[in-house]
Amino acid sequence: MAWTSLCETSDLEPGKGHYVEIDGYHLAVFLDGGNYYVIDNYCPHAGGSLAGGFVENGCAVCPWHYWAFRLSDGELNSHPGVKITTYKTRVLEREGKPALVQANLAMP
């Protein structure tokens, strides 16, 4: 596992997803309630892009069929046991440069 930079904190808007593709990962990055979250981008239902959705009540909502996955643990809000992968996330502050959102990813 390695901390991997995904985007600058300024790239994110509260309640909206940001898509990142890096080293074979397709990720959705969110800012919600002052916290940063990184989850798999694709909804397991029909492959909708979660980054293209929105945040509601702490959940990333798929824009295709409105399946809502909790940002905190990836579980489908209405069906416990159905989950997407979430990633440990941190913010890397840099002097004189924008802060970076990083996720702890298994790198090849």
CNS distance restraints for C-alpha pairs under 8 A (distance, minus, plus):
assign (resid   1 and name CA) (resid 104 and name CA) 5.95 0.50 0.50
assign (resid   1 and name CA) (resid 105 and name CA) 5.16 0.50 0.50
assign (resid   1 and name CA) (resid 106 and name CA) 4.21 0.50 0.50
assign (resid   1 and name CA) (resid 107 and name CA) 6.19 0.50 0.50
assign (resid   2 and name CA) (resid 103 and name CA) 7.94 0.50 0.50
assign (resid   2 and name CA) (resid 104 and name CA) 5.25 0.50 0.50
assign (resid   2 and name CA) (resid 105 and name CA) 5.44 0.50 0.50
assign (resid   2 and name CA) (resid 106 and name CA) 6.26 0.50 0.50
assign (resid   2 and name CA) (resid 107 and name CA) 6.59 0.50 0.50
assign (resid   3 and name CA) (resid 102 and name CA) 5.93 0.50 0.50
assign (resid   3 and name CA) (resid 103 and name CA) 5.46 0.50 0.50
assign (resid   3 and name CA) (resid 104 and name CA) 4.41 0.50 0.50
assign (resid   3 and name CA) (resid 105 and name CA) 6.35 0.50 0.50
assign (resid   4 and name CA) (resid 102 and name CA) 5.14 0.50 0.50
assign (resid   4 and name CA) (resid 103 and name CA) 5.42 0.50 0.50
assign (resid   4 and name CA) (resid 104 and name CA) 6.21 0.50 0.50
assign (resid   4 and name CA) (resid 105 and name CA) 6.59 0.50 0.50
assign (resid   5 and name CA) (resid 100 and name CA) 6.23 0.50 0.50
assign (resid   5 and name CA) (resid 101 and name CA) 5.93 0.50 0.50
assign (resid   5 and name CA) (resid 102 and name CA) 4.33 0.50 0.50
assign (resid   5 and name CA) (resid 103 and name CA) 6.73 0.50 0.50
assign (resid   6 and name CA) (resid  20 and name CA) 6.54 0.50 0.50
assign (resid   6 and name CA) (resid  22 and name CA) 7.75 0.50 0.50
assign (resid   6 and name CA) (resid 100 and name CA) 7.10 0.50 0.50
assign (resid   6 and name CA) (resid 101 and name CA) 5.74 0.50 0.50
assign (resid   6 and name CA) (resid 102 and name CA) 5.55 0.50 0.50
assign (resid   6 and name CA) (resid 103 and name CA) 7.17 0.50 0.50
assign (resid   7 and name CA) (resid  11 and name CA) 6.58 0.50 0.50
assign (resid   7 and name CA) (resid  20 and name CA) 7.75 0.50 0.50
assign (resid   7 and name CA) (resid 100 and name CA) 5.69 0.50 0.50
assign (resid   7 and name CA) (resid 101 and name CA) 5.53 0.50 0.50
assign (resid   7 and name CA) (resid 102 and name CA) 7.51 0.50 0.50
assign (resid   8 and name CA) (resid  12 and name CA) 7.63 0.50 0.50
assign (resid   8 and name CA) (resid  98 and name CA) 6.19 0.50 0.50
assign (resid   8 and name CA) (resid  99 and name CA) 5.70 0.50 0.50
assign (resid   8 and name CA) (resid 100 and name CA) 4.34 0.50 0.50
assign (resid   8 and name CA) (resid 101 and name CA) 5.89 0.50 0.50
assign (resid   9 and name CA) (resid  91 and name CA) 7.89 0.50 0.50
assign (resid   9 and name CA) (resid  98 and name CA) 7.11 0.50 0.50
assign (resid   9 and name CA) (resid  99 and name CA) 5.75 0.50 0.50
assign (resid   9 and name CA) (resid 100 and name CA) 5.60 0.50 0.50
assign (resid   9 and name CA) (resid 101 and name CA) 5.92 0.50 0.50
assign (resid  10 and name CA) (resid  98 and name CA) 7.32 0.50 0.50
assign (resid  10 and name CA) (resid  99 and name CA) 7.87 0.50 0.50
assign (resid  11 and name CA) (resid  18 and name CA) 7.66 0.50 0.50
assign (resid  12 and name CA) (resid  16 and name CA) 7.27 0.50 0.50
assign (resid  12 and name CA) (resid  17 and name CA) 7.38 0.50 0.50
assign (resid  12 and name CA) (resid  18 and name CA) 6.53 0.50 0.50
assign (resid  12 and name CA) (resid  29 and name CA) 7.84 0.50 0.50
assign (resid  12 and name CA) (resid  30 and name CA) 6.83 0.50 0.50
assign (resid  12 and name CA) (resid  31 and name CA) 6.36 0.50 0.50
assign (resid  13 and name CA) (resid  17 and name CA) 7.64 0.50 0.50
assign (resid  13 and name CA) (resid  30 and name CA) 7.77 0.50 0.50
assign (resid  13 and name CA) (resid  31 and name CA) 6.49 0.50 0.50
assign (resid  14 and name CA) (resid  30 and name CA) 7.15 0.50 0.50
assign (resid  14 and name CA) (resid  31 and name CA) 4.92 0.50 0.50
assign (resid  14 and name CA) (resid  32 and name CA) 5.46 0.50 0.50
assign (resid  14 and name CA) (resid  33 and name CA) 7.60 0.50 0.50
assign (resid  15 and name CA) (resid  30 and name CA) 7.03 0.50 0.50
assign (resid  15 and name CA) (resid  31 and name CA) 6.47 0.50 0.50
assign (resid  15 and name CA) (resid  32 and name CA) 5.98 0.50 0.50
assign (resid  15 and name CA) (resid  54 and name CA) 5.60 0.50 0.50
assign (resid  15 and name CA) (resid  55 and name CA) 4.64 0.50 0.50
assign (resid  15 and name CA) (resid  56 and name CA) 7.35 0.50 0.50
assign (resid  16 and name CA) (resid  30 and name CA) 6.43 0.50 0.50
assign (resid  16 and name CA) (resid  31 and name CA) 7.42 0.50 0.50
assign (resid  16 and name CA) (resid  51 and name CA) 7.27 0.50 0.50
assign (resid  16 and name CA) (resid  52 and name CA) 7.67 0.50 0.50
assign (resid  16 and name CA) (resid  53 and name CA) 6.86 0.50 0.50
assign (resid  16 and name CA) (resid  54 and name CA) 4.99 0.50 0.50
assign (resid  16 and name CA) (resid  55 and name CA) 6.33 0.50 0.50
assign (resid  17 and name CA) (resid  28 and name CA) 5.97 0.50 0.50
assign (resid  17 and name CA) (resid  29 and name CA) 5.69 0.50 0.50
assign (resid  17 and name CA) (resid  30 and name CA) 5.10 0.50 0.50
assign (resid  17 and name CA) (resid  31 and name CA) 7.85 0.50 0.50
assign (resid  17 and name CA) (resid  50 and name CA) 7.06 0.50 0.50
assign (resid  17 and name CA) (resid  51 and name CA) 4.05 0.50 0.50
assign (resid  17 and name CA) (resid  52 and name CA) 6.01 0.50 0.50
assign (resid  17 and name CA) (resid  53 and name CA) 6.41 0.50 0.50
assign (resid  17 and name CA) (resid  54 and name CA) 6.31 0.50 0.50
assign (resid  17 and name CA) (resid  55 and name CA) 7.82 0.50 0.50
assign (resid  18 and name CA) (resid  28 and name CA) 5.53 0.50 0.50
assign (resid  18 and name CA) (resid  29 and name CA) 5.07 0.50 0.50
assign (resid  18 and name CA) (resid  30 and name CA) 6.49 0.50 0.50
assign (resid  18 and name CA) (resid  51 and name CA) 5.23 0.50 0.50
assign (resid  18 and name CA) (resid  52 and name CA) 7.54 0.50 0.50
assign (resid  19 and name CA) (resid  26 and name CA) 7.38 0.50 0.50
assign (resid  19 and name CA) (resid  27 and name CA) 5.84 0.50 0.50
assign (resid  19 and name CA) (resid  28 and name CA) 4.85 0.50 0.50
assign (resid  19 and name CA) (resid  29 and name CA) 6.44 0.50 0.50
assign (resid  19 and name CA) (resid  41 and name CA) 7.28 0.50 0.50
assign (resid  19 and name CA) (resid  51 and name CA) 5.29 0.50 0.50
assign (resid  19 and name CA) (resid  52 and name CA) 7.78 0.50 0.50
assign (resid  20 and name CA) (resid  25 and name CA) 7.90 0.50 0.50
assign (resid  20 and name CA) (resid  26 and name CA) 6.07 0.50 0.50
assign (resid  20 and name CA) (resid  27 and name CA) 5.15 0.50 0.50
assign (resid  20 and name CA) (resid  28 and name CA) 6.32 0.50 0.50
assign (resid  20 and name CA) (resid  29 and name CA) 7.36 0.50 0.50
assign (resid  21 and name CA) (resid  25 and name CA) 5.54 0.50 0.50
assign (resid  21 and name CA) (resid  26 and name CA) 4.67 0.50 0.50
assign (resid  21 and name CA) (resid  27 and name CA) 6.19 0.50 0.50
assign (resid  22 and name CA) (resid  26 and name CA) 6.84 0.50 0.50
assign (resid  23 and name CA) (resid 107 and name CA) 7.37 0.50 0.50
assign (resid  23 and name CA) (resid 108 and name CA) 7.81 0.50 0.50
assign (resid  25 and name CA) (resid  40 and name CA) 7.78 0.50 0.50
assign (resid  26 and name CA) (resid  40 and name CA) 6.18 0.50 0.50
assign (resid  26 and name CA) (resid  41 and name CA) 5.52 0.50 0.50
assign (resid  26 and name CA) (resid  42 and name CA) 7.59 0.50 0.50
assign (resid  27 and name CA) (resid  38 and name CA) 6.61 0.50 0.50
assign (resid  27 and name CA) (resid  39 and name CA) 5.75 0.50 0.50
assign (resid  27 and name CA) (resid  40 and name CA) 4.70 0.50 0.50
assign (resid  27 and name CA) (resid  41 and name CA) 4.48 0.50 0.50
assign (resid  27 and name CA) (resid  42 and name CA) 7.97 0.50 0.50
assign (resid  27 and name CA) (resid  51 and name CA) 7.64 0.50 0.50
assign (resid  28 and name CA) (resid  38 and name CA) 5.75 0.50 0.50
assign (resid  28 and name CA) (resid  39 and name CA) 5.40 0.50 0.50
assign (resid  28 and name CA) (resid  40 and name CA) 6.00 0.50 0.50
assign (resid  28 and name CA) (resid  41 and name CA) 4.72 0.50 0.50
assign (resid  28 and name CA) (resid  50 and name CA) 6.34 0.50 0.50
assign (resid  28 and name CA) (resid  51 and name CA) 4.72 0.50 0.50
assign (resid  29 and name CA) (resid  36 and name CA) 7.21 0.50 0.50
assign (resid  29 and name CA) (resid  37 and name CA) 5.69 0.50 0.50
assign (resid  29 and name CA) (resid  38 and name CA) 4.59 0.50 0.50
assign (resid  29 and name CA) (resid  39 and name CA) 6.65 0.50 0.50
assign (resid  29 and name CA) (resid  51 and name CA) 6.98 0.50 0.50
assign (resid  30 and name CA) (resid  36 and name CA) 5.67 0.50 0.50
assign (resid  30 and name CA) (resid  37 and name CA) 5.13 0.50 0.50
assign (resid  30 and name CA) (resid  38 and name CA) 6.49 0.50 0.50
assign (resid  30 and name CA) (resid  51 and name CA) 7.96 0.50 0.50
assign (resid  31 and name CA) (resid  35 and name CA) 5.60 0.50 0.50
assign (resid  31 and name CA) (resid  36 and name CA) 4.66 0.50 0.50
assign (resid  31 and name CA) (resid  37 and name CA) 6.46 0.50 0.50
assign (resid  32 and name CA) (resid  36 and name CA) 6.52 0.50 0.50
assign (resid  32 and name CA) (resid  37 and name CA) 7.80 0.50 0.50
assign (resid  32 and name CA) (resid  55 and name CA) 7.43 0.50 0.50
assign (resid  32 and name CA) (resid  58 and name CA) 7.03 0.50 0.50
assign (resid  36 and name CA) (resid  89 and name CA) 6.75 0.50 0.50
assign (resid  36 and name CA) (resid  90 and name CA) 7.39 0.50 0.50
assign (resid  36 and name CA) (resid  91 and name CA) 8.00 0.50 0.50
assign (resid  36 and name CA) (resid 101 and name CA) 7.45 0.50 0.50
assign (resid  37 and name CA) (resid  71 and name CA) 6.31 0.50 0.50
assign (resid  37 and name CA) (resid  72 and name CA) 7.44 0.50 0.50
assign (resid  37 and name CA) (resid  86 and name CA) 7.75 0.50 0.50
assign (resid  37 and name CA) (resid  87 and name CA) 7.48 0.50 0.50
assign (resid  37 and name CA) (resid  88 and name CA) 7.83 0.50 0.50
assign (resid  37 and name CA) (resid  89 and name CA) 6.25 0.50 0.50
assign (resid  38 and name CA) (resid  71 and name CA) 7.79 0.50 0.50
assign (resid  38 and name CA) (resid  86 and name CA) 5.94 0.50 0.50
assign (resid  38 and name CA) (resid  87 and name CA) 5.48 0.50 0.50
assign (resid  38 and name CA) (resid  88 and name CA) 7.35 0.50 0.50
assign (resid  38 and name CA) (resid  89 and name CA) 6.57 0.50 0.50
assign (resid  38 and name CA) (resid 103 and name CA) 6.84 0.50 0.50
assign (resid  39 and name CA) (resid  71 and name CA) 7.28 0.50 0.50
assign (resid  39 and name CA) (resid  74 and name CA) 7.13 0.50 0.50
assign (resid  39 and name CA) (resid  84 and name CA) 7.12 0.50 0.50
assign (resid  39 and name CA) (resid  85 and name CA) 5.73 0.50 0.50
assign (resid  39 and name CA) (resid  86 and name CA) 4.31 0.50 0.50
assign (resid  39 and name CA) (resid  87 and name CA) 6.03 0.50 0.50
assign (resid  40 and name CA) (resid  50 and name CA) 7.93 0.50 0.50
assign (resid  40 and name CA) (resid  84 and name CA) 6.29 0.50 0.50
assign (resid  40 and name CA) (resid  85 and name CA) 5.55 0.50 0.50
assign (resid  40 and name CA) (resid  86 and name CA) 6.54 0.50 0.50
assign (resid  41 and name CA) (resid  49 and name CA) 5.55 0.50 0.50
assign (resid  41 and name CA) (resid  50 and name CA) 5.06 0.50 0.50
assign (resid  41 and name CA) (resid  51 and name CA) 6.04 0.50 0.50
assign (resid  42 and name CA) (resid  47 and name CA) 5.05 0.50 0.50
assign (resid  42 and name CA) (resid  48 and name CA) 5.54 0.50 0.50
assign (resid  42 and name CA) (resid  49 and name CA) 4.99 0.50 0.50
assign (resid  42 and name CA) (resid  50 and name CA) 5.85 0.50 0.50
assign (resid  43 and name CA) (resid  47 and name CA) 4.80 0.50 0.50
assign (resid  43 and name CA) (resid  48 and name CA) 5.16 0.50 0.50
assign (resid  43 and name CA) (resid  49 and name CA) 6.44 0.50 0.50
assign (resid  43 and name CA) (resid  50 and name CA) 6.32 0.50 0.50
assign (resid  43 and name CA) (resid  62 and name CA) 6.68 0.50 0.50
assign (resid  43 and name CA) (resid  67 and name CA) 7.88 0.50 0.50
assign (resid  43 and name CA) (resid  84 and name CA) 7.62 0.50 0.50
assign (resid  44 and name CA) (resid  48 and name CA) 7.91 0.50 0.50
assign (resid  44 and name CA) (resid  84 and name CA) 7.51 0.50 0.50
assign (resid  48 and name CA) (resid  62 and name CA) 6.24 0.50 0.50
assign (resid  48 and name CA) (resid  63 and name CA) 6.90 0.50 0.50
assign (resid  48 and name CA) (resid  64 and name CA) 5.94 0.50 0.50
assign (resid  49 and name CA) (resid  53 and name CA) 6.97 0.50 0.50
assign (resid  49 and name CA) (resid  62 and name CA) 6.63 0.50 0.50
assign (resid  49 and name CA) (resid  63 and name CA) 7.36 0.50 0.50
assign (resid  50 and name CA) (resid  54 and name CA) 7.67 0.50 0.50
assign (resid  50 and name CA) (resid  60 and name CA) 6.52 0.50 0.50
assign (resid  50 and name CA) (resid  61 and name CA) 6.56 0.50 0.50
assign (resid  50 and name CA) (resid  62 and name CA) 4.96 0.50 0.50
assign (resid  50 and name CA) (resid  63 and name CA) 7.02 0.50 0.50
assign (resid  52 and name CA) (resid  62 and name CA) 7.32 0.50 0.50
assign (resid  52 and name CA) (resid  63 and name CA) 6.44 0.50 0.50
assign (resid  53 and name CA) (resid  60 and name CA) 6.79 0.50 0.50
assign (resid  53 and name CA) (resid  61 and name CA) 5.44 0.50 0.50
assign (resid  53 and name CA) (resid  62 and name CA) 5.01 0.50 0.50
assign (resid  53 and name CA) (resid  63 and name CA) 4.60 0.50 0.50
assign (resid  54 and name CA) (resid  60 and name CA) 5.79 0.50 0.50
assign (resid  54 and name CA) (resid  61 and name CA) 5.39 0.50 0.50
assign (resid  54 and name CA) (resid  62 and name CA) 7.28 0.50 0.50
assign (resid  54 and name CA) (resid  63 and name CA) 7.41 0.50 0.50
assign (resid  55 and name CA) (resid  59 and name CA) 5.34 0.50 0.50
assign (resid  55 and name CA) (resid  60 and name CA) 4.66 0.50 0.50
assign (resid  55 and name CA) (resid  61 and name CA) 5.91 0.50 0.50
assign (resid  56 and name CA) (resid  60 and name CA) 6.66 0.50 0.50
assign (resid  56 and name CA) (resid  61 and name CA) 6.87 0.50 0.50
assign (resid  58 and name CA) (resid  70 and name CA) 5.94 0.50 0.50
assign (resid  58 and name CA) (resid  71 and name CA) 6.03 0.50 0.50
assign (resid  58 and name CA) (resid  72 and name CA) 7.67 0.50 0.50
assign (resid  59 and name CA) (resid  68 and name CA) 5.43 0.50 0.50
assign (resid  59 and name CA) (resid  69 and name CA) 4.98 0.50 0.50
assign (resid  59 and name CA) (resid  70 and name CA) 4.15 0.50 0.50
assign (resid  59 and name CA) (resid  71 and name CA) 5.26 0.50 0.50
assign (resid  59 and name CA) (resid  77 and name CA) 7.59 0.50 0.50
assign (resid  60 and name CA) (resid  68 and name CA) 5.48 0.50 0.50
assign (resid  60 and name CA) (resid  69 and name CA) 5.20 0.50 0.50
assign (resid  60 and name CA) (resid  70 and name CA) 6.32 0.50 0.50
assign (resid  60 and name CA) (resid  71 and name CA) 6.20 0.50 0.50
assign (resid  61 and name CA) (resid  66 and name CA) 5.38 0.50 0.50
assign (resid  61 and name CA) (resid  67 and name CA) 5.57 0.50 0.50
assign (resid  61 and name CA) (resid  68 and name CA) 4.26 0.50 0.50
assign (resid  61 and name CA) (resid  69 and name CA) 6.40 0.50 0.50
assign (resid  62 and name CA) (resid  66 and name CA) 4.81 0.50 0.50
assign (resid  62 and name CA) (resid  67 and name CA) 5.34 0.50 0.50
assign (resid  62 and name CA) (resid  68 and name CA) 6.41 0.50 0.50
assign (resid  67 and name CA) (resid  76 and name CA) 7.04 0.50 0.50
assign (resid  67 and name CA) (resid  77 and name CA) 7.89 0.50 0.50
assign (resid  68 and name CA) (resid  76 and name CA) 5.75 0.50 0.50
assign (resid  68 and name CA) (resid  77 and name CA) 5.65 0.50 0.50
assign (resid  68 and name CA) (resid  78 and name CA) 7.61 0.50 0.50
assign (resid  69 and name CA) (resid  74 and name CA) 5.33 0.50 0.50
assign (resid  69 and name CA) (resid  75 and name CA) 5.30 0.50 0.50
assign (resid  69 and name CA) (resid  76 and name CA) 4.34 0.50 0.50
assign (resid  69 and name CA) (resid  77 and name CA) 5.60 0.50 0.50
assign (resid  69 and name CA) (resid  83 and name CA) 7.44 0.50 0.50
assign (resid  69 and name CA) (resid  84 and name CA) 7.60 0.50 0.50
assign (resid  70 and name CA) (resid  74 and name CA) 4.93 0.50 0.50
assign (resid  70 and name CA) (resid  75 and name CA) 5.43 0.50 0.50
assign (resid  70 and name CA) (resid  76 and name CA) 6.37 0.50 0.50
assign (resid  70 and name CA) (resid  77 and name CA) 6.19 0.50 0.50
assign (resid  71 and name CA) (resid  86 and name CA) 7.49 0.50 0.50
assign (resid  72 and name CA) (resid  86 and name CA) 7.58 0.50 0.50
assign (resid  73 and name CA) (resid  83 and name CA) 7.92 0.50 0.50
assign (resid  73 and name CA) (resid  85 and name CA) 7.81 0.50 0.50
assign (resid  73 and name CA) (resid  86 and name CA) 6.19 0.50 0.50
assign (resid  74 and name CA) (resid  83 and name CA) 5.16 0.50 0.50
assign (resid  74 and name CA) (resid  84 and name CA) 4.88 0.50 0.50
assign (resid  74 and name CA) (resid  85 and name CA) 5.90 0.50 0.50
assign (resid  74 and name CA) (resid  86 and name CA) 5.69 0.50 0.50
assign (resid  75 and name CA) (resid  79 and name CA) 7.72 0.50 0.50
assign (resid  75 and name CA) (resid  80 and name CA) 6.31 0.50 0.50
assign (resid  75 and name CA) (resid  81 and name CA) 6.68 0.50 0.50
assign (resid  75 and name CA) (resid  82 and name CA) 5.77 0.50 0.50
assign (resid  75 and name CA) (resid  83 and name CA) 4.22 0.50 0.50
assign (resid  75 and name CA) (resid  84 and name CA) 6.48 0.50 0.50
assign (resid  76 and name CA) (resid  80 and name CA) 6.08 0.50 0.50
assign (resid  76 and name CA) (resid  81 and name CA) 7.40 0.50 0.50
assign (resid  76 and name CA) (resid  82 and name CA) 5.46 0.50 0.50
assign (resid  76 and name CA) (resid  83 and name CA) 5.76 0.50 0.50
assign (resid  76 and name CA) (resid  84 and name CA) 7.95 0.50 0.50
assign (resid  87 and name CA) (resid 103 and name CA) 6.00 0.50 0.50
assign (resid  87 and name CA) (resid 104 and name CA) 6.23 0.50 0.50
assign (resid  87 and name CA) (resid 105 and name CA) 7.22 0.50 0.50
assign (resid  88 and name CA) (resid 103 and name CA) 5.59 0.50 0.50
assign (resid  88 and name CA) (resid 104 and name CA) 5.46 0.50 0.50
assign (resid  89 and name CA) (resid 101 and name CA) 7.11 0.50 0.50
assign (resid  89 and name CA) (resid 102 and name CA) 5.62 0.50 0.50
assign (resid  89 and name CA) (resid 103 and name CA) 4.48 0.50 0.50
assign (resid  89 and name CA) (resid 104 and name CA) 6.46 0.50 0.50
assign (resid  90 and name CA) (resid 101 and name CA) 6.02 0.50 0.50
assign (resid  90 and name CA) (resid 102 and name CA) 5.33 0.50 0.50
assign (resid  90 and name CA) (resid 103 and name CA) 6.49 0.50 0.50
assign (resid  91 and name CA) (resid  99 and name CA) 6.51 0.50 0.50
assign (resid  91 and name CA) (resid 100 and name CA) 5.55 0.50 0.50
assign (resid  91 and name CA) (resid 101 and name CA) 4.73 0.50 0.50
assign (resid  91 and name CA) (resid 102 and name CA) 6.01 0.50 0.50
assign (resid  92 and name CA) (resid  99 and name CA) 5.51 0.50 0.50
assign (resid  92 and name CA) (resid 100 and name CA) 5.06 0.50 0.50
assign (resid  92 and name CA) (resid 101 and name CA) 6.46 0.50 0.50
assign (resid  92 and name CA) (resid 102 and name CA) 6.99 0.50 0.50
assign (resid  93 and name CA) (resid  98 and name CA) 7.25 0.50 0.50
assign (resid  93 and name CA) (resid  99 and name CA) 4.53 0.50 0.50
assign (resid  93 and name CA) (resid 100 and name CA) 6.64 0.50 0.50
assign (resid  94 and name CA) (resid  98 and name CA) 6.43 0.50 0.50
assign (resid  94 and name CA) (resid  99 and name CA) 5.68 0.50 0.50
assign (resid  94 and name CA) (resid 100 and name CA) 7.91 0.50 0.50
